[in-house]
């Protein structure tokens, strides 16, 4: 039983910045990786960025160079979003990969990011 809580979303103008935060809690074993996903209305959820326990990072091509994922501690991860574009508008979710359980099948509430003038 893992709980995931995202925060930090909001309304920003194109070119603006936001920092999203995620806190994992509950009965958590070894976290091998943490990641950020997003889902726009009518579209599939997609992986935005992930970071392993060893510090390796991966980014979707659409956000590379603009977003930075950081492992703040063993149970928290953040996503610094710069140079935001309207196409970044979506609900952003975090998830954790547990060593013996894989990516969690349940999702938190997510946090809404809207980029508009």
VOBAVO-851384 format. One line per field, with one value per residue (C-alpha): residue number from 1; x, y, z. Coordinates in nm, 4 decimals. Layout:
<sites>
pos	c(NUM_...)
X	c(X_...)
Y	c(Y_...)
Z	c(Z_...)
</sites>
This chain:
<sites>
pos	c(1_2_3_4_5_6_7_8_9_10_11_12_13_14_15_16_17_18_19_20_21_22_23_24_25_26_27_28_29_30_31_32_33_34_35_36_37_38_39_40_41_42_43_44_45_46_47_48_49_50_51_52_53_54_55_56_57_58_59_60_61_62_63_64_65_66_67_68_69_70_71_72_73_74_75_76_77_78_79_80_81_82_83_84_85_86_87_88_89_90_91_92_93_94_95_96_97_98_99_100_101_102_103_104_105_106_107_108_109_110_111_112_113_114_115_116_117)
X	c(0.0000_0.1656_0.0192_0.1323_0.0584_0.1448_0.1481_0.2728_0.0580_-0.1156_-0.1824_0.1211_0.1925_0.3942_0.7613_0.6909_0.8064_0.6593_0.8074_0.6069_0.6609_0.5661_0.5661_0.5386_0.4292_0.2962_0.4459_0.7231_1.0183_1.3152_1.2371_1.4377_1.3074_1.0599_0.8949_0.6610_0.3788_0.1210_-0.2163_-0.4060_-0.7840_-0.8622_-0.5006_-0.3042_-0.0866_0.2778_0.6088_0.7709_1.0819_1.2257_1.5188_1.6710_1.8043_2.1497_2.0745_2.0324_1.7665_1.5586_1.3308_1.0698_1.1976_0.9255_1.0564_1.4294_1.6279_1.3306_1.2373_1.4609_1.3684_1.5323_1.5243_1.4886_1.5143_1.4252_1.0533_1.0242_1.0791_1.0360_1.0024_1.1330_0.9467_1.0923_1.0068_0.6564_0.4503_0.0737_0.1234_0.2562_-0.0953_-0.1999_-0.2546_0.0823_0.1242_0.4166_0.4845_0.7405_0.9090_0.9501_1.2244_0.9986_0.6665_0.7391_0.5591_0.2563_-0.0748_-0.2685_-0.2316_-0.2703_-0.4942_-0.2319_-0.1771_-0.3114_-0.0700_-0.2231_-0.0056_-0.2018_-0.1904)
Y	c(0.0000_0.3130_0.6605_0.9200_1.2894_1.5426_1.9180_2.2386_2.2676_2.5826_2.8275_2.9836_3.1807_3.0326_3.0557_3.0413_2.7899_2.5565_2.3101_1.9975_1.7839_1.4271_1.2535_0.8779_0.7243_0.4045_0.0585_0.1118_-0.1163_-0.0361_0.2299_0.1606_0.4569_0.7421_0.9055_1.1743_1.1103_1.3389_1.2987_1.5518_1.5193_1.2498_1.1369_0.8496_0.8922_0.9310_0.9124_1.2535_1.1810_0.9271_0.8991_0.5822_0.5305_0.5595_0.9021_0.8151_1.0205_0.9872_1.2419_1.2392_1.4106_1.6729_1.8014_1.7368_2.0495_2.2182_1.9869_1.8520_1.5618_1.5421_1.2842_1.5013_1.2098_0.8426_0.9116_1.2444_1.3548_1.6899_1.8135_2.1574_2.2757_2.5690_2.7311_2.5906_2.5566_2.5255_2.1636_2.0908_2.1401_1.8185_1.6513_1.5435_1.2273_1.0652_0.6974_0.4748_0.1547_-0.0847_-0.3428_-0.6441_-0.5003_-0.2850_0.0368_0.0954_0.0140_0.2843_0.6578_0.9635_1.2586_1.4304_1.8033_2.0200_2.2223_2.4739_2.6818_2.9639_3.3359)
Z	c(0.0000_-0.1335_-0.1328_-0.3871_-0.3504_-0.6204_-0.5754_-0.7335_-1.0440_-1.1560_-1.4368_-1.6028_-1.9178_-2.2041_-2.1194_-1.7484_-1.4891_-1.2304_-0.9851_-0.9122_-0.6029_-0.5212_-0.1860_-0.1478_0.1788_0.3300_0.3372_0.0874_0.0362_-0.1811_-0.4415_-0.7550_-0.9522_-0.9461_-1.2419_-1.3664_-1.6120_-1.7671_-1.9308_-2.1367_-2.1865_-2.4408_-2.4600_-2.3115_-2.0075_-2.1092_-1.9286_-1.8962_-1.6922_-1.4526_-1.2161_-1.0715_-0.7225_-0.8762_-1.0188_-1.3864_-1.5637_-1.8790_-2.0446_-2.3140_-2.6268_-2.5980_-2.2632_-2.2887_-2.2119_-2.0456_-1.7564_-1.4808_-1.2535_-0.9120_-0.6360_-0.3265_-0.0841_-0.0630_-0.0933_-0.2722_-0.6305_-0.8001_-1.1561_-1.2458_-1.5545_-1.7470_-2.0796_-2.0571_-2.3732_-2.4222_-2.5259_-2.1764_-2.0426_-1.8681_-1.5347_-1.4003_-1.1928_-1.0176_-0.9644_-0.7979_-0.9074_-0.6174_-0.6405_-0.6005_-0.7194_-1.0226_-1.1071_-0.8886_-1.0507_-0.8692_-0.9256_-0.7090_-0.7821_-0.9932_-1.0217_-1.3038_-1.5138_-1.7522_-1.9838_-2.1419_-2.2001)
</sites>
